[in-house]
Amino acid sequence: MQFYILMFLQRIANPTLDKLFIFITNLGSETFYILVISYIFWCIDKRLGLKMFILITLSAQINMLLKGFFQVKRPIYYDKINSLYIESAPGYSFPSGHTQGSATFWYYSMNKIKNGIVKVLGWFVIILVAFSRLYLRVHWPIDAIGGFVIGIAFVYVFENLEQRIAAIKFNYITTFIIALVLPNTILMFLVTETVVKFTGLITGALLGYFIENKFIDFKEKNQFFNQIIKYIIGICVLFAVKEIVKIVFPQILAFHYIRYLLVGIWTTLLAPYIFVKLNLA
C-alpha cells in the first residue's frame, strides 16, 4: 500500500509541484529553526527561545536514536521510485525527522502562544511538511505518521519536565550538569553528523545563556527599527560563523561539533552582548 501511494504521487508530479514541495519541506529544516528561534530569542522572549532550542535539539536526538533502532530503508533505495531532493534525506527512514521536528516546534508554539492564527498556521505547516516528505518520495507514509505522533507526544513529556526543572535552584554545579553533561550524554550511545551538530548547538546555547543571564541580561524588546537591525546583524554573523568554520576546518565530526557550539554561543551570549553595546537591547 505504501509503495503504491508513493508511485501515485510520482505519477502526478511536475516541475512546479517539485519546487513547491522542496520549499515546503525546508520549513522543517535546520535552517528554518535557526532563523525562527534566533528571532524569538533576540526579539521576543529569550527564555522561550532557549526552551525551543532545547526542544528541537532533544527531538532531533530522539529521532536519530529511533532511526538507528528501527533501521528502516528509505524509498530512495527502491528502483521504481524516483526520489527528489535526496540531500534532505540522510540515514534511515523511520520516523520522519522533518515531520517530527515540525510537529514538535509548532505544537509547542501553539501551547505557549495560544493564538488562533498560530494554531491554524501550525497545523497547516505540520500537515504540509509531512505530505512534502511523501511527495518527494524520501519517506514512507508510516514514517510521516510516526514522526507526527512522536513529535506531539514529546511535547507533552517536555512540558511536564519544564515544570520540574523550573523548581530547581541553579548553582554552578547544576548549571555545569545541565549545560555540559546532560546534552552530551547521547554521544556515548550514538555518534552521527546530525547528533553531533545538534549536541554542539545546544551545549553552546545553554552555556551562553547561563553566562548572559548572570552578567549581561539583555532585554529583548526595543523599537521596531532597532529590532530589524538587531536581527540582521545577529543572523548574518550567525551564518558567517557557521559557513566560515565549515570552509576553514576539515569536515570531521569534531569540527562539526565546534562549529555548532560557536553558533550556540553566538546566539545566546555574544550577539546579546553586541546588541547591548550598540544600544539595540
C-alpha positions as CSV (number, residue, x, y, z in Angstrom):
1,M,0.0,0.0,0.0
2,Q,2.7,2.5,0.9
3,F,4.6,1.7,-2.3
4,Y,1.5,2.4,-4.4
5,I,0.9,5.8,-2.6
6,L,4.4,6.9,-3.5
7,M,4.0,5.7,-7.0
8,F,0.7,7.6,-7.4
9,L,2.4,10.8,-6.2
10,Q,5.3,10.2,-8.6
11,R,2.8,9.9,-11.5
12,I,1.2,13.3,-10.7
13,A,4.5,15.1,-10.1
14,N,5.5,18.0,-12.2
15,P,8.3,20.6,-12.1
16,T,6.1,23.3,-10.4
17,L,5.0,20.9,-7.7
18,D,8.5,19.7,-7.2
19,K,9.8,23.2,-6.5
20,L,6.8,24.0,-4.3
21,F,7.3,20.9,-2.1
22,I,11.0,21.3,-1.9
23,F,10.3,24.8,-0.4
24,I,7.7,23.4,1.9
25,T,9.9,20.6,3.2
26,N,12.5,23.2,4.1
27,L,10.0,24.6,6.6
28,G,11.0,21.6,8.6
29,S,14.8,22.0,8.1
30,E,17.6,23.0,10.5
31,T,18.0,26.4,8.7
32,F,14.3,27.3,9.3
33,Y,14.6,26.6,13.1
34,I,17.8,28.6,13.4
35,L,16.2,31.6,11.6
36,V,12.9,31.5,13.6
37,I,14.2,30.5,17.1
38,S,17.0,33.1,16.9
39,Y,14.5,35.8,16.2
40,I,12.4,34.6,19.1
41,F,15.4,34.6,21.4
42,W,16.7,38.1,20.3
43,C,13.5,39.9,19.7
44,I,10.6,38.4,21.6
45,D,11.4,36.2,24.6
46,K,14.8,34.7,25.3
47,R,13.5,32.2,27.8
48,L,11.0,30.8,25.3
49,G,13.7,30.9,22.6
50,L,16.1,28.8,24.8
51,K,13.3,26.3,25.5
52,M,12.7,26.0,21.8
53,F,16.4,25.4,21.2
54,I,16.4,22.6,23.8
55,L,13.1,21.2,22.5
56,I,14.2,20.9,18.9
57,T,17.6,19.6,19.8
58,L,16.2,16.8,22.0
59,S,13.6,16.0,19.4
60,A,16.3,15.6,16.8
61,Q,18.4,13.4,19.1
62,I,15.4,11.2,19.9
63,N,14.7,10.9,16.2
64,M,18.2,9.8,15.4
65,L,18.1,7.2,18.2
66,L,14.8,5.8,16.8
67,K,16.1,5.7,13.3
68,G,19.2,3.8,14.5
69,F,16.9,1.4,16.4
70,F,14.4,0.6,13.6
71,Q,16.8,0.9,10.6
72,V,14.1,1.2,8.0
73,K,15.4,1.7,4.5
74,R,14.1,4.8,2.6
75,P,12.1,4.7,-0.6
76,I,15.3,6.1,-2.2
77,Y,16.7,2.6,-2.5
78,Y,13.8,1.1,-4.5
79,D,14.4,1.0,-8.2
80,K,11.0,2.1,-9.4
81,I,10.8,5.1,-7.0
82,N,12.3,8.3,-8.3
83,S,13.0,10.3,-5.1
84,L,13.6,14.0,-5.2
85,Y,15.8,16.3,-3.0
86,I,17.6,13.3,-1.6
87,E,20.2,15.6,0.1
88,S,17.5,16.3,2.6
89,A,17.2,12.6,3.5
90,P,20.4,11.1,5.0
91,G,20.3,7.9,7.1
92,Y,17.3,5.7,7.8
93,S,13.7,6.4,7.2
94,F,11.5,5.9,10.3
95,P,10.4,8.2,11.8
96,S,10.5,11.2,9.6
97,G,12.7,13.9,11.1
98,H,11.2,16.8,9.2
99,T,7.7,15.8,10.3
100,Q,8.7,15.1,13.9
101,G,10.6,18.4,14.1
102,S,7.7,20.3,12.6
103,A,5.1,18.7,14.9
104,T,7.3,19.3,17.9
105,F,8.0,23.0,17.1
106,W,4.5,24.0,16.0
107,Y,2.6,22.1,18.7
108,Y,4.8,23.6,21.4
109,S,4.3,27.0,19.9
110,M,0.5,26.6,19.8
111,N,0.6,25.6,23.5
112,K,2.7,28.6,24.5
113,I,1.4,31.4,22.3
114,K,-2.3,30.4,22.4
115,N,-3.3,32.4,19.3
116,G,-5.8,31.3,16.7
117,I,-3.6,32.3,13.8
118,V,-0.6,30.4,15.2
119,K,-2.8,27.4,15.7
120,V,-4.1,27.4,12.2
121,L,-0.7,28.1,10.7
122,G,0.9,25.4,12.9
123,W,-1.4,22.6,11.8
124,F,-1.2,23.7,8.2
125,V,2.6,23.7,8.2
126,I,2.8,20.3,10.0
127,I,0.5,18.6,7.5
128,L,2.2,20.2,4.5
129,V,5.7,19.3,5.7
130,A,4.6,15.7,6.3
131,F,3.0,15.5,2.9
132,S,6.1,17.0,1.3
133,R,8.2,14.1,2.5
134,L,5.8,11.7,0.7
135,Y,5.6,13.8,-2.4
136,L,9.4,13.9,-2.7
137,R,9.4,10.1,-2.1
138,V,12.0,10.3,0.6
139,H,9.8,8.7,3.3
140,W,7.1,6.1,3.6
141,P,3.6,7.2,4.8
142,I,4.2,5.3,8.1
143,D,7.4,7.5,8.7
144,A,5.4,10.7,8.5
145,I,2.6,9.3,10.8
146,G,5.3,8.1,13.2
147,G,7.1,11.4,13.2
148,F,3.8,13.3,13.8
149,V,2.8,11.1,16.8
150,I,6.3,11.1,18.4
151,G,6.6,14.9,18.0
152,I,3.3,15.6,19.7
153,A,4.0,13.0,22.4
154,F,7.4,14.5,23.0
155,V,5.9,18.0,23.6
156,Y,3.7,16.5,26.4
157,V,6.8,15.0,28.0
158,F,8.9,18.2,27.6
159,E,6.2,20.4,29.1
160,N,6.0,18.1,32.1
161,L,9.8,18.3,32.5
162,E,9.7,22.1,32.2
163,Q,7.7,22.4,35.4
164,R,10.1,20.1,37.3
165,I,13.2,21.9,36.0
166,A,11.7,25.3,36.9
167,A,11.7,24.2,40.5
168,I,15.5,23.6,40.6
169,K,17.7,26.2,42.3
170,F,20.6,26.7,40.0
171,N,24.2,26.9,41.2
172,Y,27.5,26.3,39.5
173,I,27.1,22.5,39.8
174,T,23.6,22.2,38.4
175,T,24.5,24.7,35.7
176,F,27.5,22.6,34.7
177,I,25.4,19.4,34.7
178,I,22.6,20.9,32.6
179,A,24.8,22.8,30.2
180,L,27.6,20.3,29.6
181,V,26.9,16.8,31.0
182,L,23.2,16.1,30.0
183,P,23.3,17.4,26.4
184,N,26.5,15.4,25.6
185,T,25.4,12.1,27.2
186,I,23.8,11.0,23.9
187,L,27.3,10.9,22.3
188,M,28.0,7.9,24.5
189,F,25.3,6.0,22.6
190,L,25.0,7.5,19.1
191,V,27.5,9.5,17.1
192,T,26.3,10.7,13.7
193,E,26.8,14.1,12.0
194,T,23.3,15.3,12.9
195,V,23.6,14.3,16.5
196,V,27.0,15.9,16.9
197,K,25.8,19.1,15.3
198,F,22.7,19.4,17.5
199,T,24.6,18.5,20.6
200,G,27.2,21.2,19.9
201,L,24.5,23.7,19.3
202,I,22.5,23.1,22.5
203,T,25.7,22.9,24.6
204,G,26.8,26.3,23.3
205,A,23.4,27.8,23.6
206,L,23.0,26.7,27.2
207,L,26.5,27.8,28.3
208,G,25.9,31.2,26.6
209,Y,22.5,31.6,28.1
210,F,23.7,31.0,31.7
211,I,26.6,33.4,31.3
212,E,24.4,36.0,29.6
213,N,21.7,35.8,32.1
214,K,24.1,36.3,35.0
215,F,26.4,39.0,33.6
216,I,24.6,40.8,30.7
217,D,20.8,40.1,31.0
218,F,19.9,41.9,27.7
219,K,16.3,43.0,27.1
220,E,14.6,41.6,24.0
221,K,12.1,44.4,23.5
222,N,13.1,47.5,21.5
223,Q,11.9,49.9,18.8
224,F,10.8,48.3,15.6
225,F,13.7,49.6,13.5
226,N,16.3,48.5,16.2
227,Q,14.7,45.1,16.2
228,I,15.2,44.8,12.4
229,I,18.9,46.0,12.7
230,K,19.5,43.6,15.6
231,Y,18.1,40.6,13.8
232,I,20.0,41.4,10.5
233,I,23.3,41.7,12.4
234,G,22.7,38.6,14.5
235,I,21.6,36.3,11.7
236,C,24.3,37.5,9.3
237,V,27.1,36.8,11.8
238,L,25.5,33.5,12.8
239,F,25.6,32.2,9.2
240,A,29.0,33.7,8.6
241,V,30.4,31.8,11.6
242,K,28.5,28.6,10.5
243,E,29.8,28.7,7.0
244,I,33.4,30.1,7.5
245,V,34.3,27.5,10.1
246,K,32.9,24.9,7.7
247,I,35.2,26.1,4.9
248,V,38.3,26.6,7.1
249,F,38.3,23.4,9.1
250,P,38.1,19.7,7.9
251,Q,34.7,18.1,7.5
252,I,35.1,15.8,10.5
253,L,32.7,15.3,13.4
254,A,34.9,17.1,16.0
255,F,34.8,20.3,13.9
256,H,31.1,19.9,13.2
257,Y,30.7,20.0,17.0
258,I,32.9,23.1,17.4
259,R,31.1,24.9,14.6
260,Y,27.7,24.4,16.1
261,L,29.0,25.1,19.6
262,L,30.1,28.5,18.3
263,V,26.7,29.1,16.7
264,G,25.0,28.4,20.0
265,I,27.4,30.7,22.0
266,W,27.0,33.5,19.4
267,T,23.2,33.2,19.6
268,T,22.8,33.3,23.4
269,L,25.9,35.2,24.6
270,L,28.0,37.1,22.1
271,A,25.1,38.5,20.0
272,P,23.2,39.8,23.1
273,Y,26.5,41.4,24.3
274,I,26.9,43.2,20.9
275,F,23.3,44.3,20.9
276,V,23.7,45.9,24.4
277,K,26.9,47.7,23.3
278,L,25.1,49.0,20.2
279,N,22.1,50.1,22.3
280,L,19.9,47.7,20.4
281,A,18.9,45.8,23.5
